[in-house]
């Protein structure tokens, strides 16, 4: 049986109080999650059997963030801007090639 989505992408959108440890929301994760969702739709990659872009609470890697994780592979990425998101979408989600320069260690 195949999975409902080929790739399920979770963006950490965790927001901490000022003065606490880093949080992904303080690094622009909300804006870039919305951008990724729009970009996946533009490329015709969204929907059943394809890609789903989701919001997530804390994924406990905010110090390395902002972070996303892509399942079913369990590949973790960090990113800075729309160009990084484009590279992840086009390379990993569209063509199946991991973006090593943005990949985080599995730990």
Secondary structure, 3 states (H helix, E strand, C coil): CCCCCCEEEEEECCCCCCCCCCCHHHHCHHHHHHHHHHHHHHCCCECCCCEEEEEECCCCCHHHCCEEEEECCCEEEECCCHHHHHHHHHHHHHHCCCCCCCECCCC
